[in-house]
Amino acid sequence: MPIEREQQMTAYSFSDFSGGMNTAQPPEQIADNEAELIMNYEYDYNRLRTRGGTSAPLVSVDDSIKSFYYDAATEAYLLFSAGMDKAKGNIYLAYIGEPATLVGQITGNERPVCCKFDGCIYIASGDKLQYFDYETLFTVESSKLCDNVFERFGRLVTTHRGDDNLYYSATGDAKSEDAWKEDSNVDSSSKWLEVGYKDDGDIITCKPMANDLLVFKTNGRIYSVSGEYPAWNVSQVGEKSCAEDIQKSIEIVGDSVAFITRNGIRSVDTVQTYGNFTMNEIGYKFNKSLTAQIHKPICWNIIGKRQLIIRPDSTNKRVLFVYQYNMQAGYKLEFPFDIDDMAETSNGVIILSNNSLYRWSFEYDTDNCQPIKTKLVTRRLTTAVAFYTRKYDIQIEGDVSGVVNLTAGKQSWKHLLKKPRRLKYLYDTLNSLQLTLSSESQHTITTIVLYTVVK
């Protein structure tokens, strides 16, 4: 048999994974920059890197906490407990590194939505509106029932499931007895606006989007509210949205509003034509995996990371999916504990699990001393004849004491991270070829190139 020369070999690169995870197509049909599975990685300048780990608990409360609100101005956290036997949940005020203090109880039973306005934190939980001035918790008895609250041009706006109206507070006032009383003769008094007259749908949530408000309803319709009192204009901009009846499954992402459906992630986007919106499917390459189990999904927009993070199944809170929207790429995360809530703060991303807050960051290489298990399954190469593999050129950097396990066909070997660059000579004959990488060590994938003879 003649000696093979380098010129006779074909190089196949598995170095670029910027296209993310693709389960919408068979693994042999996905693009060169995609993979069948990307788990527990994040992007670091287009390279895959083991996702950041989590710290030891930063704040813990002896209660069942279900969500929290972060106030950037004061670095304060409001923690909301679930409540038991129809009792109202508790509210705790916490600062990192300090014991939490009990503030009071929420008025409703819904997941609280908070808004900073006029130096106070306003809380909507399905009943009367509340506000906290950092010393005392107050209930605004004159307010309407509300499970959503946000600020709009000097007024607070509230909505409530089962009510078709948007309620606007008086200009600059959401606390007083008159703050939510309408006076048709006074423009600055409280106002209300009906959206979707008798359309048999309830408001899920309302999201500010540029100069408009987008109102999502349970019948699948989406309405736009443009202009301000007294020149409001309500128009229907979408139907059959299939949006889940969960407020937290709808999130503002840049100039779009993304929402989770049983068919995947969709978005409402503005178009150049004045007053027009369009609905699009996003994350289509990995929606098949994301929608394998949908139950009360929720999502978060982590702007600093350019990540829309989705928890599709409330019965399995350890599995998340990430849509890296600056790259239009998706991948999967798994944590060793439940993820109940998260928020981007001045000190990184803070996550809530059960009754504790943790920091999620690249500065940690474990999940509070538990190893982070990564897995990557590449695209599949196929041929009508055979691959005669010869060598792999591998450059994976990381912890010098770490190991990455690689499998191709029936062959497996270990790549020692103390030698980032390595030529692995591996002779095998395969009709198809797909690489699997797994590890419990922090690492970054730079180069994986297969040199083979195809004949």
C-alpha positions as CSV (number, residue, x, y, z in Angstrom):
1,M,0.0,0.0,0.0
2,P,1.5,3.4,-0.9
3,I,2.4,5.8,1.8
4,E,-0.2,8.5,2.3
5,R,0.8,12.1,1.9
6,E,-0.8,15.1,3.6
7,Q,-2.1,16.2,0.3
8,Q,-4.2,13.0,0.1
9,M,-6.0,13.7,3.3
10,T,-9.2,15.7,3.8
11,A,-9.5,18.1,6.7
12,Y,-12.9,18.4,8.5
13,S,-13.1,21.2,11.1
14,F,-15.2,21.1,14.2
15,S,-13.9,24.4,15.5
16,D,-16.8,26.8,14.8
17,F,-20.0,26.4,16.8
18,S,-21.3,29.9,16.4
19,G,-24.5,28.6,14.8
20,G,-25.5,27.0,18.1
21,M,-27.5,23.8,18.7
22,N,-29.7,22.5,15.8
23,T,-32.3,19.8,16.5
24,A,-34.6,20.9,13.8
25,Q,-32.8,18.9,11.2
26,P,-31.0,15.5,11.2
27,P,-27.4,15.8,12.5
28,E,-26.0,15.0,9.1
29,Q,-27.9,18.0,7.5
30,I,-27.0,20.7,10.0
31,A,-24.5,23.4,9.1
32,D,-20.7,23.3,9.6
33,N,-20.9,25.8,12.5
34,E,-23.8,24.0,14.3
35,A,-23.9,21.0,16.7
36,E,-26.6,18.5,17.7
37,L,-26.1,19.2,21.4
38,I,-24.4,22.0,23.3
39,M,-24.9,21.7,27.0
40,N,-23.5,23.8,29.8
41,Y,-21.4,26.0,27.6
42,E,-21.5,29.8,26.9
43,Y,-20.0,31.9,24.1
44,D,-16.8,33.7,24.8
45,Y,-16.0,35.7,21.6
46,N,-17.7,33.1,19.5
47,R,-15.8,30.2,21.2
48,L,-17.5,27.7,23.4
49,R,-16.5,28.0,27.0
50,T,-17.8,26.0,30.0
51,R,-20.6,28.1,31.5
52,G,-19.9,30.1,34.6
53,G,-20.4,28.5,38.0
54,T,-22.3,29.6,41.0
55,S,-21.2,31.0,44.3
56,A,-22.0,29.8,47.8
57,P,-25.3,31.3,49.1
58,L,-25.1,35.1,49.4
59,V,-28.5,35.6,51.1
60,S,-30.7,32.9,52.7
61,V,-34.1,33.2,54.3
62,D,-35.9,30.6,56.4
63,D,-38.9,30.6,54.1
64,S,-39.9,29.3,50.6
65,I,-38.9,32.2,48.3
66,K,-40.4,32.1,44.8
67,S,-39.2,35.3,43.2
68,F,-37.2,38.5,43.9
69,Y,-36.8,42.1,42.7
70,Y,-33.5,43.9,42.4
71,D,-33.3,47.6,42.9
72,A,-30.2,48.9,41.1
73,A,-30.2,52.3,42.8
74,T,-29.8,50.9,46.4
75,E,-28.5,47.4,45.7
76,A,-31.5,46.1,47.7
77,Y,-33.4,42.9,47.0
78,L,-37.1,42.3,47.8
79,L,-37.7,38.5,48.3
80,F,-41.2,37.2,47.9
81,S,-42.2,33.9,49.5
82,A,-44.9,31.5,48.2
83,G,-47.3,31.6,51.1
84,M,-49.0,28.4,52.5
85,D,-52.6,27.3,52.7
86,K,-53.9,30.4,50.9
87,A,-52.0,32.7,53.3
88,K,-50.3,35.7,51.7
89,G,-46.6,35.4,50.9
90,N,-44.1,37.3,52.9
91,I,-41.8,40.1,51.7
92,Y,-38.2,40.4,52.9
93,L,-35.7,43.2,52.4
94,A,-32.2,41.9,51.8
95,Y,-28.7,43.2,51.0
96,I,-25.8,40.9,50.0
97,G,-23.9,39.8,53.0
98,E,-26.5,41.0,55.5
99,P,-29.4,39.2,57.2
100,A,-32.8,39.7,55.5
101,T,-35.6,41.5,57.4
102,L,-39.3,40.9,57.2
103,V,-41.2,43.8,55.6
104,G,-44.8,42.5,55.5
105,Q,-47.0,40.5,53.2
106,I,-48.2,40.8,49.6
107,T,-51.9,41.5,49.1
108,G,-52.4,38.8,46.3
109,N,-51.4,35.3,45.4
110,E,-49.8,35.9,42.0
111,R,-46.1,36.2,41.2
112,P,-45.3,39.8,42.1
113,V,-44.3,42.3,39.5
114,C,-42.4,45.4,40.7
115,C,-41.8,48.9,39.4
116,K,-39.6,51.7,40.7
117,F,-41.6,55.0,40.7
118,D,-41.3,58.3,42.7
119,G,-38.6,56.8,45.0
120,C,-40.6,53.8,46.0
121,I,-40.9,50.2,44.8
122,Y,-44.5,49.4,43.7
123,I,-45.7,45.8,43.9
124,A,-48.6,44.2,42.0
125,S,-49.5,40.6,43.1
126,G,-53.1,40.1,42.0
127,D,-54.9,42.3,44.5
128,K,-54.4,45.9,45.7
129,L,-51.3,47.8,44.6
130,Q,-48.6,48.2,47.3
131,Y,-45.5,50.3,47.6
132,F,-42.4,50.1,49.8
133,D,-40.5,53.3,50.8
134,Y,-37.5,51.2,52.2
135,E,-38.9,51.5,55.7
136,T,-42.6,50.7,55.6
137,L,-44.9,48.7,53.3
138,F,-48.1,50.4,52.3
139,T,-51.3,49.3,50.5
140,V,-53.0,51.7,48.1
141,E,-56.6,51.1,48.9
142,S,-57.8,53.3,46.1
143,S,-56.1,51.3,43.4
144,K,-57.6,48.7,41.2
145,L,-56.8,45.0,41.5
146,C,-53.6,44.4,39.6
147,D,-51.1,41.7,38.7
148,N,-48.9,43.9,36.5
149,V,-47.5,47.4,37.0
150,F,-45.1,49.7,35.0
151,E,-44.3,53.4,34.5
152,R,-45.4,55.3,31.5
153,F,-44.7,59.0,30.9
154,G,-45.0,60.0,34.6
155,R,-47.9,57.7,35.4
156,L,-48.1,54.2,36.8
157,V,-50.1,51.7,34.6
158,T,-51.7,48.5,36.0
159,T,-53.5,45.6,34.4
160,H,-55.3,42.6,35.9
161,R,-56.2,39.2,34.4
162,G,-60.0,39.1,33.9
163,D,-60.1,42.9,33.2
164,D,-59.9,44.4,29.7
165,N,-58.7,47.8,31.0
166,L,-55.4,49.6,31.4
167,Y,-55.5,51.8,34.5
168,Y,-53.4,54.9,34.6
169,S,-52.6,56.7,37.8
170,A,-52.8,60.4,38.2
171,T,-49.8,62.2,36.7
172,G,-46.9,61.9,39.2
173,D,-49.1,60.4,41.9
174,A,-49.8,56.7,42.6
175,K,-50.1,56.8,46.4
176,S,-52.9,59.2,47.5
177,E,-56.6,58.5,47.8
178,D,-57.2,60.4,44.6
179,A,-54.4,58.8,42.6
180,W,-56.7,56.3,41.0
181,K,-59.9,58.3,40.8
182,E,-60.9,59.5,37.4
183,D,-62.1,63.1,36.8
184,S,-63.1,63.6,33.2
185,N,-62.5,67.4,33.6
186,V,-58.9,67.0,34.8
187,D,-56.4,65.7,32.2
188,S,-53.9,64.8,34.9
189,S,-56.3,62.6,36.9
190,S,-56.4,58.8,36.7
191,K,-57.6,57.4,33.4
192,W,-58.5,54.0,32.0
193,L,-58.5,52.5,28.5
194,E,-60.4,49.4,27.3
195,V,-58.4,47.1,25.0
196,G,-60.3,44.5,23.0
197,Y,-63.9,45.3,23.6
198,K,-65.9,42.1,24.2
199,D,-63.3,39.9,22.4
200,D,-63.6,37.1,25.0
201,G,-59.9,37.3,25.9
202,D,-58.3,38.3,29.2
203,I,-55.1,40.4,29.4
204,I,-52.1,38.3,30.1
205,T,-49.7,41.2,30.3
206,C,-48.8,44.6,28.8
207,K,-45.3,45.4,27.6
208,P,-43.9,48.9,26.7
209,M,-42.3,48.7,23.3
210,A,-40.7,51.9,21.9
211,N,-43.6,54.4,21.6
212,D,-46.3,51.7,21.9
213,L,-47.8,49.3,24.4
214,L,-48.3,45.7,23.4
215,V,-51.2,44.0,25.1
216,F,-51.3,40.2,25.0
217,K,-54.6,38.4,25.5
218,T,-55.5,34.8,26.3
219,N,-57.5,34.5,23.0
220,G,-54.2,34.8,21.0
221,R,-54.8,38.4,20.0
222,I,-52.2,41.1,20.4
223,Y,-53.1,44.8,20.5
224,S,-51.0,47.9,20.1
225,V,-51.8,51.0,22.1
226,S,-50.1,54.1,20.6
227,G,-50.3,57.7,21.6
228,E,-51.2,59.1,25.0
229,Y,-54.3,60.4,26.6
230,P,-56.5,61.9,25.1
231,A,-55.2,60.7,21.8
232,W,-55.0,57.0,22.4
233,N,-55.2,54.6,19.5
234,V,-55.9,50.9,19.9
235,S,-55.3,48.5,17.0
236,Q,-55.0,44.8,16.7
237,V,-51.6,43.8,15.4
238,G,-51.7,40.0,15.7
239,E,-53.8,37.0,16.3
240,K,-53.3,33.3,17.0
241,S,-50.1,34.2,18.9
242,C,-50.4,31.0,21.0
243,A,-48.7,32.9,23.9
244,E,-48.8,31.0,27.1
245,D,-51.0,32.4,29.8
246,I,-48.0,33.3,32.0
247,Q,-46.9,36.9,32.4
248,K,-43.2,35.9,32.9
249,S,-43.2,34.0,29.6
250,I,-43.3,37.3,27.7
251,E,-40.2,39.5,27.8
252,I,-38.9,42.7,26.1
253,V,-35.8,42.0,24.1
254,G,-34.4,45.1,22.5
255,D,-36.9,46.5,20.0
256,S,-38.9,43.2,20.1
257,V,-41.1,41.3,22.5
258,A,-40.3,37.6,22.8
259,F,-42.8,35.1,24.1
260,I,-42.9,31.4,24.7
261,T,-45.4,29.1,23.0
262,R,-45.9,25.4,22.9
263,N,-44.3,25.5,19.4
264,G,-41.2,27.5,20.5
265,I,-40.1,31.1,20.9
266,R,-41.9,33.8,18.9
267,S,-41.5,37.5,18.7
268,V,-43.4,40.6,17.8
269,D,-41.2,43.0,15.9
270,T,-41.6,46.5,14.6
271,V,-41.2,47.0,10.8
272,Q,-40.2,50.1,8.9
273,T,-43.8,50.9,7.8
274,Y,-45.3,53.2,10.4
275,G,-47.6,51.5,12.8
276,N,-46.9,48.0,11.6
277,F,-45.8,44.9,13.5
278,T,-44.9,41.4,12.5
279,M,-44.8,38.1,14.3
280,N,-41.8,35.9,13.8
281,E,-40.4,32.5,15.0
282,I,-37.0,32.8,16.6
283,G,-34.9,30.0,18.0
284,Y,-36.3,27.7,15.4
285,K,-33.1,25.6,15.2
286,F,-33.6,24.4,18.8
287,N,-37.3,24.9,19.4
288,K,-37.8,21.1,19.0
289,S,-35.7,20.5,22.1
290,L,-37.1,23.4,24.0
291,T,-40.8,22.4,23.5
292,A,-40.3,18.7,24.4
293,Q,-42.0,19.6,27.7
294,I,-43.8,23.0,28.1
295,H,-45.5,23.7,31.4
296,K,-45.8,27.2,32.8
297,P,-42.7,28.5,31.1
298,I,-40.9,31.6,32.2
299,C,-38.0,33.6,30.7
300,W,-35.5,36.3,31.5
301,N,-33.6,38.8,29.3
302,I,-30.0,39.1,30.5
303,I,-28.9,42.1,28.5
304,G,-25.2,42.1,29.4
305,K,-24.9,38.6,28.1
306,R,-27.3,39.1,25.1
307,Q,-29.2,36.1,26.4
308,L,-32.9,35.2,26.5
309,I,-32.9,32.5,29.1
310,I,-36.0,30.2,29.1
311,R,-37.2,27.7,31.7
312,P,-39.7,25.8,29.7
313,D,-41.0,23.4,32.4
314,S,-41.9,24.4,35.9
315,T,-41.8,20.8,37.0
316,N,-38.1,20.6,36.0
317,K,-36.5,23.9,37.1
318,R,-33.0,22.7,36.6
319,V,-33.1,22.7,32.8
320,L,-32.8,26.0,30.9
321,F,-32.4,27.0,27.3
322,V,-30.5,30.0,26.1
323,Y,-31.2,32.0,22.9
324,Q,-28.0,34.0,22.3
325,Y,-29.8,36.7,20.3
326,N,-26.8,38.6,19.1
327,M,-25.7,35.4,17.3
328,Q,-29.1,33.8,16.8
329,A,-27.8,30.7,18.4
330,G,-29.3,28.4,21.1
331,Y,-28.0,25.9,23.6
332,K,-28.9,24.1,26.8
333,L,-28.0,24.5,30.4
334,E,-28.4,22.2,33.4
335,F,-27.9,23.2,37.0
336,P,-27.7,20.8,40.0
337,F,-30.5,22.8,41.8
338,D,-33.7,24.5,40.9
339,I,-33.7,27.9,39.2
340,D,-36.6,29.9,40.5
341,D,-35.7,33.4,39.4
342,M,-32.8,35.5,38.2
343,A,-31.8,39.1,37.5
344,E,-28.9,41.1,36.1
345,T,-27.3,43.3,38.7
346,S,-24.3,45.6,39.0
347,N,-22.4,42.6,40.4
348,G,-23.3,40.1,37.7
349,V,-26.3,37.7,37.4
350,I,-28.0,36.7,40.6
351,I,-30.1,33.6,40.6
352,L,-32.6,32.4,43.2
353,S,-32.9,28.7,44.2
354,N,-35.3,27.7,46.9
355,N,-34.6,30.1,49.7
356,S,-31.1,31.5,48.7
357,L,-29.5,33.9,46.3
358,Y,-26.4,32.9,44.4
359,R,-24.1,34.7,41.9
360,W,-23.7,33.1,38.5
361,S,-20.3,34.1,37.0
362,F,-17.2,32.9,35.1
363,E,-15.2,33.6,38.3
364,Y,-16.6,30.3,39.7
365,D,-15.6,27.0,38.2
366,T,-18.1,24.9,40.1
367,D,-21.7,25.2,41.2
368,N,-21.0,25.8,44.9
369,C,-18.4,23.0,44.8
370,Q,-20.4,20.7,42.5
371,P,-18.7,20.1,39.1
372,I,-20.2,21.5,36.0
373,K,-20.8,18.7,33.5
374,T,-20.5,19.8,29.9
375,K,-21.5,17.8,26.8
376,L,-21.1,18.6,23.1
377,V,-22.2,16.4,20.2
378,T,-21.1,17.7,16.8
379,R,-22.7,17.4,13.4
380,R,-22.5,14.0,11.7
381,L,-20.3,13.4,8.6
382,T,-21.5,10.8,6.2
383,T,-20.0,9.2,3.1
384,A,-21.0,6.6,0.6
385,V,-17.7,4.8,1.1
386,A,-15.7,5.1,4.3
387,F,-13.7,7.5,6.4
388,Y,-10.2,6.2,7.2
389,T,-9.3,8.5,10.1
390,R,-5.7,9.4,10.6
391,K,-5.3,12.1,13.2
392,Y,-7.0,14.9,15.2
393,D,-5.5,18.3,15.7
394,I,-7.0,19.4,19.0
395,Q,-6.6,22.7,21.0
396,I,-8.8,22.9,24.1
397,E,-7.6,25.2,26.8
398,G,-8.5,25.1,30.4
399,D,-7.6,24.0,33.9
400,V,-4.2,22.3,33.7
401,S,-5.4,19.5,35.9
402,G,-8.5,19.0,33.9
403,V,-9.6,16.4,31.2
404,V,-11.9,16.5,28.3
405,N,-13.2,13.1,27.1
406,L,-13.7,12.6,23.4
407,T,-15.5,9.8,21.5
408,A,-15.7,9.1,17.8
409,G,-17.4,5.9,16.8
410,K,-16.1,3.1,19.0
411,Q,-12.9,5.0,19.9
412,S,-12.5,7.1,23.0
413,W,-9.6,9.1,24.5
414,K,-8.8,11.7,27.0
415,H,-7.5,15.2,26.1
416,L,-5.3,16.5,29.0
417,L,-5.8,20.2,29.4
418,K,-2.3,20.6,30.7
419,K,-1.3,20.3,27.0
420,P,-3.8,22.6,25.2
421,R,-2.5,21.7,21.7
422,R,-2.2,18.0,20.9
423,L,-2.1,15.8,17.8
424,K,-4.0,12.6,18.4
425,Y,-3.2,9.8,15.9
426,L,-6.2,7.5,15.7
427,Y,-6.7,5.0,13.0
428,D,-10.2,3.8,12.4
429,T,-12.7,3.1,9.6
430,L,-16.1,4.6,9.8
431,N,-19.1,5.0,7.5
432,S,-20.2,8.1,9.4
433,L,-18.4,10.2,12.0
434,Q,-19.7,12.3,14.9
435,L,-17.6,13.6,17.8
436,T,-18.8,13.7,21.4
437,L,-17.0,15.8,24.0
438,S,-17.8,15.6,27.8
439,S,-16.0,17.0,30.8
440,E,-16.3,18.2,34.3
441,S,-13.4,20.6,33.9
442,Q,-13.5,24.3,32.9
443,H,-12.3,24.6,29.3
444,T,-12.6,26.6,26.1
445,I,-12.7,24.9,22.7
446,T,-10.4,26.6,20.1
447,T,-9.6,24.0,17.4
448,I,-10.7,20.5,16.6
449,V,-9.7,19.3,13.1
450,L,-10.0,15.8,11.8
451,Y,-7.6,14.6,9.0
452,T,-8.9,11.6,7.2
453,V,-8.8,9.7,3.9
454,V,-12.2,9.2,2.2
455,K,-12.3,6.4,-0.3
